[in-house]
Amino acid sequence: MASQCFAATTGAGNGVSGADAGRRARAAQTVAGILAVHNEARRAVGVAPLAWSAGIARYAKGYAASRRGDCAPRRSPLFNFGENAFVGKGRRWNAAALAAAWVDEGRRRYDYGSNTCDGAAAAASSGSSSPCTRYTQVVWRNTTQVGCGRIVCDSGDSLLVCDYFPPGNYGTGRPY
């Protein structure tokens, strides 16, 4: 069973095997892609960029691993973080493209002027979160750090969890 905590380091020149160096290089590319998507969305609304946190990424991976059996994108019990989660069919998919989908969906539906989300009522009645909360967490002004982890569930599907600190989406305030 595969799991991945994305670390933004490479193994070149430090005695790490070629396979390990390759995995680290891919992880660094994944981190760069996730940060690029997040920080482009933040730049577009005038918010400072996020920094990657390896510690938060370890937590996100650990929580994702605890969902390996049911592969459910449920909220983790630690409310010190904001959180986005996604289940993708199969083992292979691009984490940066997933983050871009969070941003695109929310950007289309969120209205800053009224601080409302098109589709929020339908989501609430079905028991799911608002289609904008993933986006508003990405662009939440006071959030400064992000870390993500990915696992392959027992079903063969992929679960990505990204956690954010400090958390956003609290109260009725606007994200930026």
Contact map, one row per residue, 1 for C-alpha under 8 A:
11100000000000000000000000000000000000000000000000000000000000000000000000000000000000000000000000000000000000000000000000000000000000000000000000000011110000000000000000000000
11110000000000000000000000000000000000000000000000000000000000000000000000000000000000000000000000000000000000000000000000000000000000000000000000000011000000000000000000000000
11111000000000000000000000000000000000000000000000000000000010001000000000000000000000000000000000000000000000000000000000000000000000000000000000001111000000000000000000000000
01111100000000000000000000000000000000000000000000000000000010000000000000000000000000000000000000000000000000000000000000000000000000000000000000001110000000000000000000000000
00111110000000000000000000000000000000000000000000000000110110000000000000000000000000000000000000000000000000000000000000000000000000000000000000011100000000000000000000000000
00011111000000000000000000110110000000000000000000000100100000000000000000000000000000000000000000000000000000000000000000000000000000000000000000111000000000000000000000000000
00001111100000000000000100110010000000000000000000000100100000000000000000000000000000000000000000000000000000000000000000000000000000000000000000000000000000000000000000000000
00000111110000000000000100111011000000000000000000000100000000000000000000000000000000000000000000000000000000000000000000000000000000000000000000000000000000000000000000000000
00000011111000000000000110110000000000000000000000000000000000000000000000000000000000000000000000000000000000000000000000000000000000000000000000000000000000000000000000000000
00000001111100000000100110010000000000000000000000000000000000000000000000000000000000000000000000000000000000000000000000000000000000000000000000000000000000000000000000000000
00000000111111111001100110000000000000000000000000000000000000000000000000000000000000000000000000000000000000000000000000000000000000000000000000000000000000000000000000000000
00000000011111110000100000000000000000000000000000000000000000000000000000000000000000000000000000000000000000000000000000000000000000000000000000000000000000000000000000000000
00000000001111110000000000000000000000000000000000000000000000000000000000000000000000000000000000000000000000000000000000000000000000000000000000000000000000000000000000000000
00000000001111110000000000000000000000000000000000000000000000000000000000000000000000000000000000000000000000000000000000000000000000000000000000000000000000000000000000000000
00000000001111111000000000000000000000000000000000000000000000000000000000000000000000000000000000000000000000000000000000000000000000000000000000000000000000000000000000000000
00000000001111111101100000000000000000000000000000000000000000000000000000000000000000000000000000000000000000000000000000000000000000000000000000000000000000000000000000000000
00000000001000111111100000000000000000000000000000000000000000000000000000000000000000000000000000000000000000000000000000000000000000000000000000000000000000000000000000000000
00000000000000011111110000000000000000000000000000000000000000000000000000000000000000000000000000000000000000000000000000000000000000000000000000000000000000000000000000000000
00000000000000001111111000000000000000000000000000000000000000000000000000000000000000000000000000000000000000000000000000000000000000000000000000000000000000000000000000000000
00000000001000011111111100000000000000000000000000000000000000000000000000000000000000000000000000000000000000000000000000000000000000000000000000000000000000000000000000000000
00000000011100011111111110000000000000000000000000000000000000000000000000000000000000000000000000000000000000000000000000000000000000000000000000000000000000000000000000000000
00000000000000000111111111000000000000000000000000000000000000000000000000000000000000000000000000000000000000000000000000000000000000000000000000000000000000000000000000000000
00000000000000000011111111100000000000000000000000000000000000000000000000000000000000000000000000000000000000000000000000000000000000000000000000000000000000000000000000000000
00000011111000000001111111110000000000000000000000000000000000000000000000000000000000000000000000000000000000000000000000000000000000000000000000000000000000000000000000000000
00000000111000000000111111111000000000000000000000000000000000000000000000000000000000000000000000000000000000000000000000000000000000000000000000000000000000000000000000000000
00000000000000000000011111111100000000000000000000000000000000000000000000000000000000000000000000000000000000000000000000000000000000000000000000000000000000000000000000000000
00000111100000000000001111111110000000000000000000000000000000000000000000000000000000000000000000000000000000000000000000000000000000000000000000000000000000000000000000000000
00000111110000000000000111111111000000000000000000000000000000000000000000000000000000000000000000000000000000000000000000000000000000000000000000000000000000000000000000000000
00000001000000000000000011111111100000000000000000000000000000000000000000000000000000000000000000000000000000000000000000000000000000000000000000000000000000000000000000000000
00000100000000000000000001111111110000000000000000000000000000000000000000000000000000000000001100000000000000000000000000000000000000000000000000000000000000000000000000000000
00000111000000000000000000111111111000000000000000010000000000000000000000000000000000000000000000000000000000000000000000000000000000000000000000000000000000000000000000000000
00000001000000000000000000011111111100000000000000000000000000000000000000000000000000000000000000000000000000000000000000000000000000000000000000000000000000000000000000000000
00000000000000000000000000001111111110000000000000000000000000000000000000000000000000000000001100000000000000000000000000000000000000000000000000000000000000000000000000000000
00000000000000000000000000000111111111000000000000000000000000000000000000000000000000000000001100100000000000000000000000000000000000000000000000000000000000000000000000000000
00000000000000000000000000000011111111100000000001110000000000000000000000000000000000000000000000000000000000000000000000000000000000000000000000000000000000000000000000000000
00000000000000000000000000000001111111110000000000000000000000000000000000000000000000000000000000000000000000000000000000000000000000000000000000000000000000000000000000000000
00000000000000000000000000000000111111111000000000000000000000000000000000000000000000000000000100110000000000000000000000000000000000000000000000000000000000000000000000000000
00000000000000000000000000000000011111111100000011000000000000000000000000000000000000000000000000110010000000000000000000000000000000000110000000000000000000000000000000000000
00000000000000000000000000000000001111111110000111000000000000000000000000000000000000000000000000000000000000000000000000000000000000000000000000000000000000000000000000000000
00000000000000000000000000000000000111111111000000000000000000000000000000000000000000000000000000000000000000000000000000000000000000000000000000000000000000000000000000000000
00000000000000000000000000000000000011111111100000000000000000000000000000000000000000000000000000000010000000000000000000000000000000000110000000000000000000000000000000000000
00000000000000000000000000000000000001111111111110000000000000000000000000000000000000000000000000000000000000000000000000000000000000000110000000000000000000000000000000000000
00000000000000000000000000000000000000111111111110000000000000000000000000000000000000000000000000000000000000000000000000000000000000000000000000000000000000000000000000000000
00000000000000000000000000000000000000011111111000000000000000000000000000000000000000000000000000000000000000000000000000000000000000000000000000000000000000000000000000000000
00000000000000000000000000000000000000001111111000000000000000000000000000000000000000000000000000000000000000000000000000000000000000000010000000000000000000000000000000000001
00000000000000000000000000000000000000000111111100000000000000000000000000000000000000000000000000000000000000000000000000000000000000000000000000000000000000000000000000000001
00000000000000000000000000000000000000000111111110000000000000000000000000000000000000000000000000000000000000000000000000000000000000000011100000000000000000000000000000000001
00000000000000000000000000000000000000100110011111000000000000000000000000000000000000000000000000000000000000000000000000000000000000000000100100000000000000000000000000000000
00000000000000000000000000000000000001100110001111100000000000000000000000000000000000000000000000000000000000000000000000000000000000000000000100000000000000000000000000000000
00000000000000000000000000000000001001100000000111110000000000000000000000000000000000000000000000000000000000000000000000000000000000000000001111000000000000000000000000000000
00000000000000000000000000000000001000000000000011111000000000000000000000000000000000000000000000000000000000000000000000000000000000000000000111000000000000000000000000000000
00000000000000000000000000000010001000000000000001111100000000000000000000000000000000000000000000000000000000000000000000000000000000000000000011100000000000000000000000000000
00000000000000000000000000000000000000000000000000111111100000000000000000000000000000000000000000000000000000000000000000000000000000000000000011100000000000000000000000000000
00000111000000000000000000000000000000000000000000011111110000000000000000000000000000000000000000000000000000000000000000000000000000000000000000100000000000000000000000000000
00000000000000000000000000000000000000000000000000001111111000000000000000000000000000000000000000000000000000000000000000000000000000000000000000100000000000000000000000000000
00000000000000000000000000000000000000000000000000001111111100000000000000000000000000000000000000000000000000000000000000000000000000000000000001110000000000000011000000000000
00001110000000000000000000000000000000000000000000001111111110000000000000000000000000000000000000000000000000000000000000000000000000000000000001111000000000000110000000000000
00001000000000000000000000000000000000000000000000000111111111000000000000000000000000000000000000000000000000000000000000000000000000000000000000111000000000000000000000000000
00000000000000000000000000000000000000000000000000000011111111100000000000000000000000000000000000000000000000000000000000000000000000000000000000001000000000000000000000000000
00001000000000000000000000000000000000000000000000000001111111110000000000000000000000000000000000000000000000000000000000000000000000000000000000111000000000001110000000000000
00111000000000000000000000000000000000000000000000000000111111111000000000000000000000000000000000000000000000000000000000000000000000000000000000011110000000001000000000000000
00000000000000000000000000000000000000000000000000000000011111111100000000000000000000000000000000000000000000000000000000000000000000000000000000001000000000000000000000000000
00000000000000000000000000000000000000000000000000000000001111111110000000010000000000000000000000000000000000000000000000000000000000000000000000000000000000001000000000000000
00000000000000000000000000000000000000000000000000000000000111111111000000000000000000000000000000000000000000000000000000000000000000000000000000001110000000111000000000000000
00100000000000000000000000000000000000000000000000000000000011111111000000000000000000000000000000000000000000000000000000000000000000000000000000000010100000000000000000000000
00000000000000000000000000000000000000000000000000000000000001111111100000000000000000000000000000000000000000000000000000000000000000000000000000000000000000000000000000000000
00000000000000000000000000000000000000000000000000000000000000111111111110000000000000000000000000000000000000000000000000000000000000000000000000000000100000000000000000000000
00000000000000000000000000000000000000000000000000000000000000011111111000000000000000000000000000000000000000000000000000000000000000000000000000000011110000000000000000000000
00000000000000000000000000000000000000000000000000000000000000000111111000000000000000000000000000000000000000000000000000000000000000000000000000000000111000000000000000000000
00000000000000000000000000000000000000000000000000000000000000000011111100000000000000000000000000000000000000000000000000000000000000000000000000000000111000000000000000000000
00000000000000000000000000000000000000000000000000000000000000000011111110000000000000100000000000000000000000000000000000000000000000000000000000000000111011100000000000000000
00000000000000000000000000000000000000000000000000000000000000000010011111000000000000100000000000000000000000000000000000000000000000000000000000000000000000100000000000000000
00000000000000000000000000000000000000000000000000000000000000000010001111100000000011100000000000000000000000000000000000000000000000000000000000000000000000101000000000000000
00000000000000000000000000000000000000000000000000000000000000000000000111110000000010000000000000000000000000000000000000000000000000000000000000000000000000000000000000000000
00000000000000000000000000000000000000000000000000000000000000000000000011111000001010000000000000000000000000000000000000000000000000000000000000000000000000000000000000000000
00000000000000000000000000000000000000000000000000000000000000100000000001111110001000000000000000000000000000000000000000000000000000000000000000000000000000000000000000000000
00000000000000000000000000000000000000000000000000000000000000000000000000111110000000000000000000000000000000000000000000000000000000000000000000000000000000000000000000000000
00000000000000000000000000000000000000000000000000000000000000000000000000011111100000000000000000000000000000000000000000000000000000000000000000000000000000000000000000000000
00000000000000000000000000000000000000000000000000000000000000000000000000011111110000000000000000000000000000000000000000000000000000000000000000000000000000000000000000000000
00000000000000000000000000000000000000000000000000000000000000000000000000000111110000000000000000000000000000000000000000000000000000000000000000000000000000000000111000000000
00000000000000000000000000000000000000000000000000000000000000000000000000000111111000000000000000000000000000000000000000000000000000000000000000000000000000000011111000000000
00000000000000000000000000000000000000000000000000000000000000000000000000000011111100000000000000000000000000000000000000000000000000001000000000000000000000000011111110000000
00000000000000000000000000000000000000000000000000000000000000000000000000110000111110000000000000000000000000000000000000000000000001001000000000000000000000001111001000000000
00000000000000000000000000000000000000000000000000000000000000000000000000000000011111000000000000000000000000000000000000000000000001001000000000000000000000001110000000000000
00000000000000000000000000000000000000000000000000000000000000000000000011100000001111100000000000000000000000000000000000000000000000000000000000000000000000111100000000000000
00000000000000000000000000000000000000000000000000000000000000000000000010000000000111110000000001000000000000000000000000000000000000000000000000000000000000111000000000000000
00000000000000000000000000000000000000000000000000000000000000000000001110000000000011111000000000000000000000000000000000000000000000000000000000000000000011110000000000000000
00000000000000000000000000000000000000000000000000000000000000000000000000000000000001111110100000000000000000000000000000000000000000000000000000000000000011100000000000000000
00000000000000000000000000000000000000000000000000000000000000000000000000000000000000111110000000000000000000000000000000000000000000000000000000000000000111000000000000000000
00000000000000000000000000000000000000000000000000000000000000000000000000000000000000011111100000000000000000000000000000000000000000000000000000000000000111000000000000000000
00000000000000000000000000000000000000000000000000000000000000000000000000000000000000011111100000000000000000000000000000000000000000000000000000000001000111000000000000000000
00000000000000000000000000000000000000000000000000000000000000000000000000000000000000000111110000000000000000000000000000000000000000000000000000000000000001000000000000000000
00000000000000000000000000000000000000000000000000000000000000000000000000000000000000010111111000000000000000000000000000000000000000000000000000000000000000000000000000000000
00000000000000000000000000000000000000000000000000000000000000000000000000000000000000000001111111000000000000000000000000000000000000000000000000000000000000000000000000000000
00000000000000000000000000000100110000000000000000000000000000000000000000000000000000000000111111100000000000000000000000000000000000000000000000000000000000010000000000000000
00000000000000000000000000000100110010000000000000000000000000000000000000000000000000000000011111110000000000000000000000000000000000000000000000000000000000000000000000000000
00000000000000000000000000000000000000000000000000000000000000000000000000000000000000000000011111111000000000000000000000000000000000000000000000000000000000000000000000000000
00000000000000000000000000000000000000000000000000000000000000000000000000000000000001000000011111111100000000000000000000000000000000000000000000000000000000000000000000000000
00000000000000000000000000000000010011000000000000000000000000000000000000000000000000000000001111111110000000000000000000000000000000000000000000000000000000000000000000000000
00000000000000000000000000000000000011000000000000000000000000000000000000000000000000000000000111111111000000000000000000000000000000000000000000000000000000000000000000000000
00000000000000000000000000000000000000000000000000000000000000000000000000000000000000000000000011111111100000000000000000000000000000000000000000000000000000000000000000000000
00000000000000000000000000000000000000000000000000000000000000000000000000000000000000000000000001111111110000000000000000000000000001100000000000000000000000000000000000000000
00000000000000000000000000000000000001001000000000000000000000000000000000000000000000000000000000111111111000000000000000000000000001100100000000000000000000000000000000000000
00000000000000000000000000000000000000000000000000000000000000000000000000000000000000000000000000011111111100000000000000000000000000100000000000000000000000000000000000000000
00000000000000000000000000000000000000000000000000000000000000000000000000000000000000000000000000001111111110000000000000000000001100100000000000000000000000000000000000000000
00000000000000000000000000000000000000000000000000000000000000000000000000000000000000000000000000000111111111000000000000000000001111110000000000000000000000000000000000000000
00000000000000000000000000000000000000000000000000000000000000000000000000000000000000000000000000000011111111000000000000000000000100100000000000000000000000000000000000000000
00000000000000000000000000000000000000000000000000000000000000000000000000000000000000000000000000000001111111000000000000000000000000000000000000000000000000000000000000000000
00000000000000000000000000000000000000000000000000000000000000000000000000000000000000000000000000000000111111100000111000000000001100000000000000000000000000000000000000000000
00000000000000000000000000000000000000000000000000000000000000000000000000000000000000000000000000000000011111110011110000000000000100000000000000000000000000000000000000000000
00000000000000000000000000000000000000000000000000000000000000000000000000000000000000000000000000000000000011111111110000000000000000000000000000000000000000000000000000000000
00000000000000000000000000000000000000000000000000000000000000000000000000000000000000000000000000000000000001111111000000000000000000000000000000000000000000000000000000000100
00000000000000000000000000000000000000000000000000000000000000000000000000000000000000000000000000000000000000111110000000000000000000000000000000000000000000000000000000000000
00000000000000000000000000000000000000000000000000000000000000000000000000000000000000000000000000000000000000111111000000000000000000000000000000000000000000000000000000000000
00000000000000000000000000000000000000000000000000000000000000000000000000000000000000000000000000000000000001111111100000000000000000000000000000000000000000000000000000000100
00000000000000000000000000000000000000000000000000000000000000000000000000000000000000000000000000000000000001110111110100000000000000000000000000000000000000000000000000000000
00000000000000000000000000000000000000000000000000000000000000000000000000000000000000000000000000000000000011100011111100000000011100000000000000000000000000000000000000000000
00000000000000000000000000000000000000000000000000000000000000000000000000000000000000000000000000000000000011100001111110000000001000000000000000000000000000000000000000000000
00000000000000000000000000000000000000000000000000000000000000000000000000000000000000000000000000000000000010000000111111100000011000000000000000000000000000000000000000000000
00000000000000000000000000000000000000000000000000000000000000000000000000000000000000000000000000000000000000000001111111110000111100000000000000000000000000000000000000000000
00000000000000000000000000000000000000000000000000000000000000000000000000000000000000000000000000000000000000000000011111111000010000000000000000000000000000000000000000000000
00000000000000000000000000000000000000000000000000000000000000000000000000000000000000000000000000000000000000000000001111111100000000000000000000000000000000000000000000000000
00000000000000000000000000000000000000000000000000000000000000000000000000000000000000000000000000000000000000000000001111111111111000000000000000000000000000000000000000000000
00000000000000000000000000000000000000000000000000000000000000000000000000000000000000000000000000000000000000000000000111111111110000000000000000000000000000000000000000000000
00000000000000000000000000000000000000000000000000000000000000000000000000000000000000000000000000000000000000000000000011111111000000000000000000000000000000000000000000000000
00000000000000000000000000000000000000000000000000000000000000000000000000000000000000000000000000000000000000000000000001111111000000000000000000000000000000000000000000000000
00000000000000000000000000000000000000000000000000000000000000000000000000000000000000000000000000000000000000000000000000111111100000000000000000000000000000000000000000000000
00000000000000000000000000000000000000000000000000000000000000000000000000000000000000000000000000000000000000000000000000111111110000000000000000000000000000000000000000000000
00000000000000000000000000000000000000000000000000000000000000000000000000000000000000000000000000000000000000000000000100110011111010000000000000000000000000000000000000000000
00000000000000000000000000000000000000000000000000000000000000000000000000000000000000000000000000000000000000000000101110110001111110000000000000000000000000000000000000000000
00000000000000000000000000000000000000000000000000000000000000000000000000000000000000000000000000000000110010000000111100100000111111000000000000000000000000000000000000000000
00000000000000000000000000000000000000000000000000000000000000000000000000000000000000000000000000000000111011000000100100000000011111110000000000000000000000000000000000000000
00000000000000000000000000000000000000000000000000000000000000000000000000000000000000000000000000000000010000000000000000000000111111111000000000000000000000000000000010000000
00000000000000000000000000000000000000000000000000000000000000000000000000000000001100000000000000000110010000000000000000000000001111111100000000000000000000000000000000000000
00000000000000000000000000000000000000000000000000000000000000000000000000000000000000000000000000000111111000000000000000000000000111111110000000000000000000000000000000000000
00000000000000000000000000000000000000000000000000000000000000000000000000000000000000000000000000000000010000000000000000000000000111111111000000000000000000000000000110000010
00000000000000000000000000000000000000000000000000000000000000000000000000000000011100000000000000000000000000000000000000000000000011111111001000000000000000000001001110000010
00000000000000000000000000000000000001001100000000000000000000000000000000000000000000000000000000000010000000000000000000000000000001111111000000000000000000000000000000000000
00000000000000000000000000000000000001001100101000000000000000000000000000000000000000000000000000000000000000000000000000000000000000111111101000000000000000000000000000000011
00000000000000000000000000000000000000000000001000000000000000000000000000000000000000000000000000000000000000000000000000000000000000011111111000000000000000000000000110000011
00000000000000000000000000000000000000000000001100000000000000000000000000000000000000000000000000000000000000000000000000000000000000000011111100000000000000000000000000000011
00000000000000000000000000000000000000000000000000000000000000000000000000000000000000000000000000000000000000000000000000000000000000000001111100000000000000000000011100000000
00000000000000000000000000000000000000000000000001000000000000000000000000000000000000000000000000000000000000000000000000000000000000001011111110000000000000000001111100000000
00000000000000000000000000000000000000000000000111100000000000000000000000000000000000000000000000000000000000000000000000000000000000000000111111000000000000000001110000000000
00000000000000000000000000000000000000000000000001111000000000000000000000000000000000000000000000000000000000000000000000000000000000000000001111100000000000000001110000000000
00000000000000000000000000000000000000000000000001111001100000000000000000000000000000000000000000000000000000000000000000000000000000000000000111110000000000000111100000000000
00000100000000000000000000000000000000000000000000011111110100000000000000000000000000000000000000000000000000000000000000000000000000000000000011111000000000000111000000000000
00001100000000000000000000000000000000000000000000000001110110000000000000000000000000000000000000000000000000000000000000000000000000000000000001111100000000011110000000000000
00111100000000000000000000000000000000000000000000000000111111010000000000000000000000000000000000000000000000000000000000000000000000000000000000111110000000011100000000000000
00111000000000000000000000000000000000000000000000000000000010010000000000000000000000000000000000000000000000000000000000000000000000000000000000011111000001111000000000000000
11110000000000000000000000000000000000000000000000000000000010011001000000000000000000000000000000000000000000000000000000000000000000000000000000001111100001110000000000000000
11100000000000000000000000000000000000000000000000000000000000000001000000000000000000000010000000000000000000000000000000000000000000000000000000000111111111100000000000000000
10000000000000000000000000000000000000000000000000000000000000001011111000000000000000000000000000000000000000000000000000000000000000000000000000000011111111100000000000000000
10000000000000000000000000000000000000000000000000000000000000000001111000000000000000000000000000000000000000000000000000000000000000000000000000000001111110000000000000000000
00000000000000000000000000000000000000000000000000000000000000000000111000000000000000000000000000000000000000000000000000000000000000000000000000000001111110000000000000000000
00000000000000000000000000000000000000000000000000000000000000000000000000000000000000001110000000000000000000000000000000000000000000000000000000000001111111000000000000000000
00000000000000000000000000000000000000000000000000000000000000000000001000000000000000111110000000000000000000000000000000000000000000000000000000000001111111100000000000000000
00000000000000000000000000000000000000000000000000000000000000000000001000000000000000111111000000000000000000000000000000000000000000000000000000000111100111110000000000000000
00000000000000000000000000000000000000000000000000000000000000010000001110000000000011110000000000000000000000000000000000000000000000000000000000000111100011111000000000000000
00000000000000000000000000000000000000000000000000000000000000010000000000000000000011100000001000000000000000000000000000000000000000000000000000011110000001111100000000000000
00000000000000000000000000000000000000000000000000000000000110110000000010000000001111000000000000000000000000000000000000000000000000000000000000011100000000111110000000000000
00000000000000000000000000000000000000000000000000000000100100000000000000000000001110000000000000000000000000000000000000000000000000000000000001111000000000011111000000000000
00000000000000000000000000000000000000000000000000000001100100000000000000000000111100000000000000000000000000000000000000000000000000000000000001110000000000001111100000000000
00000000000000000000000000000000000000000000000000000001000000000000000000000000111000000000000000000000000000000000000000000000000000001000001111100000000000000111111100000000
00000000000000000000000000000000000000000000000000000000000000000000000000000001110000000000000000000000000000000000000000000000000000000000001111000000000000000011111100000000
00000000000000000000000000000000000000000000000000000000000000000000000000000001110000000000000000000000000000000000000000000000000000000000011110000000000000000001111100000000
00000000000000000000000000000000000000000000000000000000000000000000000000000001111000000000000000000000000000000000000000000000000000001000011000000000000000000001111111000000
00000000000000000000000000000000000000000000000000000000000000000000000000000000010000000000000000000000000000000000000000000000000000011001011000000000000000000001111111000010
00000000000000000000000000000000000000000000000000000000000000000000000000000000010000000000000000000000000000000000000000000000000010011001000000000000000000000000001111111010
00000000000000000000000000000000000000000000000000000000000000000000000000000000000000000000000000000000000000000000000000000000000000000000000000000000000000000000001111111000
00000000000000000000000000000000000000000000000000000000000000000000000000000000000000000000000000000000000000000000000000000000000000000000000000000000000000000000000011111000
00000000000000000000000000000000000000000000000000000000000000000000000000000000000000000000000000000000000000000000000000000000000000000000000000000000000000000000000011111100
00000000000000000000000000000000000000000000000000000000000000000000000000000000000000000000000000000000000000000000000000000000000000000000000000000000000000000000000011111110
00000000000000000000000000000000000000000000000000000000000000000000000000000000000000000000000000000000000000010010000000000000000000000000000000000000000000000000000000011111
00000000000000000000000000000000000000000000000000000000000000000000000000000000000000000000000000000000000000000000000000000000000000011011100000000000000000000000000110001111
00000000000000000000000000000000000000000000111000000000000000000000000000000000000000000000000000000000000000000000000000000000000000000011100000000000000000000000000000000111
